[in-house]
Amino acid sequence: MLREIGAPILLAPIQETLDAFHEELEAKFKRVNERIENGDNQHLKIAGTGEKRRWSLIYPTEEEPINSPFYGQLPGVDGDLDPPDSGERRGLTTGVLVVDLWSSSVC
């Protein structure tokens, strides 16, 4: 059945798969740390030196929009958003923040 799925990763020995994932993850950690060290990541504030060096996330100020302008271009949805027999869940509002840890960026 696994051969029919067509995903070679499922056929490989698990230890090989885990080792490959570990190497990939370590490389990404190294790249993120390099970007922090070089000051390339504009979303972090670095304070202190040596053993006392710390970082923190920079949050948007009041003037900065929280949501991307992209979402303002999408048409609104009017009417009943509830699927049949869903109960009394009405007026659902969602916000989305995507943090891409692998490329060290916030989308």
DRENFIVO-515494 format. One record per residue (C-alpha): x, y, z; residue number from 0; residue in three letters. Coordinates in pm, whole numbers, plus 50000, padded with zeros to 5 digits. Layout:
// DRENFIVO-515494
rec east: X	north: Y	up: Z	resi: NUM	resn: ALA
...
// end
This chain:
// DRENFIVO-515494
rec east: 50000	north: 50000	up: 50000	resi: 0	resn: MET
rec east: 50286	north: 50244	up: 50078	resi: 1	resn: LEU
rec east: 50426	north: 50192	up: 49727	resi: 2	resn: ARG
rec east: 50088	north: 50289	up: 49579	resi: 3	resn: GLU
rec east: 50092	north: 50620	up: 49765	resi: 4	resn: ILE
rec east: 50404	north: 50720	up: 49576	resi: 5	resn: GLY
rec east: 50587	north: 50879	up: 49871	resi: 6	resn: ALA
rec east: 50942	north: 50740	up: 49881	resi: 7	resn: PRO
rec east: 50998	north: 50888	up: 50225	resi: 8	resn: ILE
rec east: 50751	north: 50635	up: 50366	resi: 9	resn: LEU
rec east: 50950	north: 50346	up: 50221	resi: 10	resn: LEU
rec east: 51292	north: 50457	up: 50354	resi: 11	resn: ALA
rec east: 51415	north: 50321	up: 50688	resi: 12	resn: PRO
rec east: 51294	north: 50550	up: 50965	resi: 13	resn: ILE
rec east: 51643	north: 50616	up: 51105	resi: 14	resn: GLN
rec east: 51763	north: 50740	up: 50765	resi: 15	resn: GLU
rec east: 51461	north: 50968	up: 50739	resi: 16	resn: THR
rec east: 51511	north: 51104	up: 51091	resi: 17	resn: LEU
rec east: 51882	north: 51160	up: 51030	resi: 18	resn: ASP
rec east: 51806	north: 51355	up: 50711	resi: 19	resn: ALA
rec east: 51547	north: 51567	up: 50891	resi: 20	resn: PHE
rec east: 51791	north: 51628	up: 51178	resi: 21	resn: HIS
rec east: 52062	north: 51750	up: 50939	resi: 22	resn: GLU
rec east: 51816	north: 51978	up: 50760	resi: 23	resn: GLU
rec east: 51684	north: 52120	up: 51087	resi: 24	resn: LEU
rec east: 52036	north: 52181	up: 51222	resi: 25	resn: GLU
rec east: 52127	north: 52369	up: 50903	resi: 26	resn: ALA
rec east: 51818	north: 52587	up: 50940	resi: 27	resn: LYS
rec east: 51897	north: 52658	up: 51307	resi: 28	resn: PHE
rec east: 52250	north: 52758	up: 51205	resi: 29	resn: LYS
rec east: 52116	north: 52993	up: 50934	resi: 30	resn: ARG
rec east: 51865	north: 53155	up: 51172	resi: 31	resn: VAL
rec east: 52136	north: 53205	up: 51435	resi: 32	resn: ASN
rec east: 52368	north: 53359	up: 51174	resi: 33	resn: GLU
rec east: 52094	north: 53601	up: 51066	resi: 34	resn: ARG
rec east: 52032	north: 53701	up: 51428	resi: 35	resn: ILE
rec east: 52405	north: 53744	up: 51493	resi: 36	resn: GLU
rec east: 52455	north: 53957	up: 51178	resi: 37	resn: ASN
rec east: 52150	north: 54174	up: 51248	resi: 38	resn: GLY
rec east: 51982	north: 54058	up: 50926	resi: 39	resn: ASP
rec east: 51656	north: 53970	up: 51099	resi: 40	resn: ASN
rec east: 51469	north: 54300	up: 51130	resi: 41	resn: GLN
rec east: 51200	north: 54144	up: 51351	resi: 42	resn: HIS
rec east: 51436	north: 54095	up: 51646	resi: 43	resn: LEU
rec east: 51587	north: 54342	up: 51890	resi: 44	resn: LYS
rec east: 51924	north: 54239	up: 52034	resi: 45	resn: ILE
rec east: 52042	north: 54378	up: 52368	resi: 46	resn: ALA
rec east: 52345	north: 54315	up: 52586	resi: 47	resn: GLY
rec east: 52679	north: 54157	up: 52511	resi: 48	resn: THR
rec east: 52856	north: 53829	up: 52575	resi: 49	resn: GLY
rec east: 52681	north: 53603	up: 52827	resi: 50	resn: GLU
rec east: 52421	north: 53876	up: 52890	resi: 51	resn: LYS
rec east: 52319	north: 53901	up: 52524	resi: 52	resn: ARG
rec east: 51942	north: 53860	up: 52476	resi: 53	resn: ARG
rec east: 51693	north: 53904	up: 52195	resi: 54	resn: TRP
rec east: 51324	north: 53988	up: 52185	resi: 55	resn: SER
rec east: 51060	north: 54018	up: 51915	resi: 56	resn: LEU
rec east: 50973	north: 54360	up: 51780	resi: 57	resn: ILE
rec east: 50598	north: 54414	up: 51786	resi: 58	resn: TYR
rec east: 50422	north: 54651	up: 51544	resi: 59	resn: PRO
rec east: 50353	north: 55004	up: 51669	resi: 60	resn: THR
rec east: 50012	north: 55169	up: 51653	resi: 61	resn: GLU
rec east: 50094	north: 55319	up: 51311	resi: 62	resn: GLU
rec east: 50188	north: 54986	up: 51156	resi: 63	resn: GLU
rec east: 49902	north: 54776	up: 51020	resi: 64	resn: PRO
rec east: 49863	north: 54443	up: 51195	resi: 65	resn: ILE
rec east: 49716	north: 54266	up: 50893	resi: 66	resn: ASN
rec east: 49866	north: 54276	up: 50550	resi: 67	resn: SER
rec east: 49697	north: 54516	up: 50302	resi: 68	resn: PRO
rec east: 49639	north: 54203	up: 50093	resi: 69	resn: PHE
rec east: 49349	north: 54103	up: 50320	resi: 70	resn: TYR
rec east: 49179	north: 54441	up: 50269	resi: 71	resn: GLY
rec east: 49155	north: 54365	up: 49896	resi: 72	resn: GLN
rec east: 48954	north: 54046	up: 49949	resi: 73	resn: LEU
rec east: 48578	north: 54074	up: 49908	resi: 74	resn: PRO
rec east: 48368	north: 54042	up: 50221	resi: 75	resn: GLY
rec east: 48131	north: 53756	up: 50284	resi: 76	resn: VAL
rec east: 47767	north: 53840	up: 50343	resi: 77	resn: ASP
rec east: 47499	north: 53609	up: 50467	resi: 78	resn: GLY
rec east: 47492	north: 53309	up: 50694	resi: 79	resn: ASP
rec east: 47839	north: 53167	up: 50748	resi: 80	resn: LEU
rec east: 47715	north: 52869	up: 50946	resi: 81	resn: ASP
rec east: 47695	north: 52526	up: 50789	resi: 82	resn: PRO
rec east: 47362	north: 52349	up: 50834	resi: 83	resn: PRO
rec east: 47299	north: 52228	up: 51190	resi: 84	resn: ASP
rec east: 47606	north: 52405	up: 51326	resi: 85	resn: SER
rec east: 47431	north: 52559	up: 51624	resi: 86	resn: GLY
rec east: 47457	north: 52922	up: 51722	resi: 87	resn: GLU
rec east: 47806	north: 53010	up: 51598	resi: 88	resn: ARG
rec east: 47746	north: 53338	up: 51418	resi: 89	resn: ARG
rec east: 47968	north: 53629	up: 51323	resi: 90	resn: GLY
rec east: 48294	north: 53436	up: 51323	resi: 91	resn: LEU
rec east: 48596	north: 53664	up: 51278	resi: 92	resn: THR
rec east: 48945	north: 53534	up: 51224	resi: 93	resn: THR
rec east: 49290	north: 53689	up: 51201	resi: 94	resn: GLY
rec east: 49593	north: 53520	up: 51053	resi: 95	resn: VAL
rec east: 49960	north: 53563	up: 51138	resi: 96	resn: LEU
rec east: 50195	north: 53332	up: 50955	resi: 97	resn: VAL
rec east: 50541	north: 53287	up: 51096	resi: 98	resn: VAL
rec east: 50773	north: 53099	up: 50866	resi: 99	resn: ASP
rec east: 51038	north: 52963	up: 51104	resi: 100	resn: LEU
rec east: 51233	north: 52796	up: 50827	resi: 101	resn: TRP
rec east: 51307	north: 53113	up: 50634	resi: 102	resn: SER
rec east: 51312	north: 53340	up: 50940	resi: 103	resn: SER
rec east: 51043	north: 53571	up: 50808	resi: 104	resn: SER
rec east: 50698	north: 53681	up: 50910	resi: 105	resn: VAL
rec east: 50438	north: 53678	up: 50634	resi: 106	resn: CYS
// end
